């Protein structure tokens, strides 16, 4: 079985009969210093812990010095006017006070960041509170809601393990239904905000598909609204990466953007032609 990697090009068929994984090339710095359409990047599951440092390397060598590597790759690629989608598990912190050093670290990096909550973001209690008390102007958040940035509509929610997933626990049905309803609400709000066909970029922390690559109640809603892009994280094992759904599916392009999957390198996800041009440039450079 061939496992997906964030480097290289082309499609990689997995052992799932319906799952295709796109292996993306490393993308160079934004080329839109004066464009009205910003470049959009995505990366999730950074698991920061500056208030109470944790040894991330215990999760594997890919996590050694991960914040230094992430910051270097970020600064090399991302321009101040760019947008970075961060779908969940930003920090290990359990309170707004403990997350502040992590927020300060993130705010010092270039670009405008948009967050959605992950299952380990225990510092995130209520979105109104974090907007008011925690987040600086360059960081925004969505939770069953939508925001507009430079002609783009960005919406999302955390998501959940679906009832048809092998790992679903019946006592979590209420949480699943809440997240399903928030997904629908965020996409409905995006549709109401559209005035001239603005692209809709969807963020979820949990994968919309099941852990074995099957559609779910989440993918049914996504298919109904057909946002241009859906980014998600949460997956950290090669066996999970091997069946992760990426690429075009029913009108939406899916991206797995967990930072260990991407080798701590943010992925360029919008606009599509910009991603294609940068991929071609990288391929040419590799052939020199």
N, C-alpha and C positions, 0 to 999 in steps of 0.2 A: 504494500500500500504506500502510495506517495503522499507525503504530508505537505500541506501548503506552507509556503514561507512568504514573507512580505517582499522579498527580493525576486528578481527574475520577471519574465513576461509570459503571457499566454494563459490558457485555461488548464486546470488540473482536475481530471475526473476523480472523484472519491469513490469509496466503496458503497456509498449510498446511491441507489439508482436514480434519484432525482436531484442530487446535490452536485453543483459545480463550484469550484473554488477558483477565483481569479488571483493569480500571483502578481502582485503589483510591484513596479520598479520603485526605487528610491527617487523622490521628486526633489528638484532643486528649488531655489528660493523663488518666492512670488515674483511675477513679472508684470504686476498691475499697479505701478506706483501712481498712475493718474486715471485709471479706469473707474467707471461708475459701477462696474460689477466686481466686487471683491473676490479674491481667492478664498475658498473655504477649506479648512483642514479639519481633521478629527483625530482624537486619541482619547482613550478612556482608561480607567482602572490604574491611575497613577499611585494610589495608596500612599500618599504623603504622610509624614509623621515627624515634622520638625519640632513640635512641642514636646514629644516624648519619643525620641528616636527608636526605631525598630530595625533589626537586622533583616532586611528583605532578602539577603542572599540565602537565608535558610530555605527559601522557596525555589532555589535553583540559581545557577550561575548567571542566567539571563537577567537576574535582578540585582547583581552586584553593581554598586555605584549608579543605580538607575536614575537618580535625580540629576546627577552631573551629566550623564549621557543624554537624558531627555532635554535638559536645558541647552546643551550644545547643539543638538539636532534642531531644536526649536528655533534658536537664534539664527542658525545658518539658513533656514528656509522661510520663516514666517516674517512678514512685513507688518508695520504698525497698523495699517488699514485692513489687514486680513481678519477673517473670522475663524475661530477655533471652536468646534463642537466637542464637548467633553461629557459623554453619556455615562456618568456614574462612577462611584467608588473613587472619588477624588482623594479622600483622606481617611485615616484610621481614627481620627479624633471623635470623641463622644459628646462634645459640647461646643457651643459657639466660641467660648474663650480658648479652648484647645486648638480649634481649627484656624485661628487667626494667623499664626506663623505660616501655615500652609497657603492661606489665601494671599498673604503678603508675598510669598515666593512666586505664586502664580501671577499676581498682578504685575510683578517686576518684569515678566516676560512680554515680548511684543504681541500685539494683536488684541482683538476683542473676543472675550471668551463667553460661551453660553453653556450652562450646566444643566444636567438633569440628575435627579437623585439615584444613587445606587443602593444595593442592599446593605452595604457596609458604611454608608454615610449616616452614622448615628447622630452626628452633630446637626443634621438637617431635620428639624422638628416640624416647622410650618414655613411654607414658602414666604408668607408675608413677613415673618420675623427675620428670615435670613436676608431678604431684600432690604429690609429696613436697618438691620443691626450688623450684618456681617459683610455683605458684598460691596466692594468699591464700584465706581462708575464703569470701569472697563470689564466688569463681570456681571452677566445677567443669568437668570435661571427660569426654567419653565417646568411646570408640573400640571399636566392636564390642561395646558394653556398654549398660547402662541404669541410670539413677538415678531415684529417686522424690523429688518435691518438691511438697509441699502437695496431695497427691491427684492429681498428674500423673506420668506415666511418660515420661521423656525419654530417647531412645536415638538411636544413629546411628553413622555411619562416614563416611570421606571419599568413597567411591565412586570411579569410574574411567570412562574412555571405554570403551564396550562394543564387543565384536567386530563388531556390525552397524552401527557408526557409521562414516561416511566417513573420519573422522580416526584410526581405530584403527590401531595399529602392532602387528604380530604378536609382536614381542619383549616386549610389555607384557602378554601373556596371563596370566602368573603373577600380576602385580599386580592385574589384573582379577579373577581367581578369588579372590584373598585378600580383596579388598574385597567381592565378592559374598558370600563366606562370613561375613565380619564383619557385613554387613547382616543376613543371616539370623540370626546369633547374637544380635545386639542385639534383634531383634524377638521371637525366641524367649524371651530373658530377660525382655522386657517382658510377654509373655504369661504367663510363670511367676509374675511379680510381681503380676499382676492378682488382686485379691480381691473387688472389687465393681464391675467394669466401668470402672475408672479410664481416662481418656483417654490415648492413646498419641500423643506428638508425636515425629516422626522428623526428624533432621537429617542432611543430606548436603551435601558441598561441591559435587561435580559434579552436574549435572542427571541425574535418574534416566532420563529419556528421551534418545534420541539427539539429536545436533545438528540433525537435520532433523525432529524431532518424532515419531519412531517409538518404540514400546515396546522394551524391552531386557530382559536378564536381571534387572536391578534392578527394573524395574516389575513383572515377573512375581512376584517375591518380595513386593513391597509390596502387590500385589493379593491375594496369598494371606493376608497378615496384616491388611490394611486398617487401618492406623493412621489416626487422625482427621485428622492434618495431616502434611505433609512440606514442610520448608523447604530451599531449596538456593540456591547462589550461582554463582560462577565466571564468569558470562557478563558481558561488558563492552561488547559492540558492539550497535548498534541492529539489525543484521541478525539477531543471535542473539536479542535480545529479541523480535523479531517472530514467531519460531516457538517461543518458550519456552512450555511447558505450565503454565498456571495454572488455578485453580478446581477444582471437583469432577471427579474421574476415578476410577471404579470404587470408590467408597466412601472415597476419600482426597482432601482438599483440598490442592492444591499451591500454594506461594508461592515466587516468585523474589524473593530479598531482597538481592541485590548492592547495595552502598550507592550506587553511581553510578546504578543503575536507580531507586532510591528517592529520589534527590536528597538523600542523607545524612539521611533522616528514617526512624527505625525504624518498622516496620509492626506494627500490632496484629494478632495472629493467633489469639488465644484469650482468653476463650471466644467462641464464634460469635455468641451473642446480644449480647454486649458490643460486638463489632465492628460488628454491624448497627445498634445504637442510636447508636454514635458516628458512623457514616456518615450516618445520618438527621439527627442534630444538625448535623453539618457542612453538609449540603445545605441545611437550613433557614437556617443562618447566611449561606450564600452568596446566598440569595434575598431576604434582608432589604434 
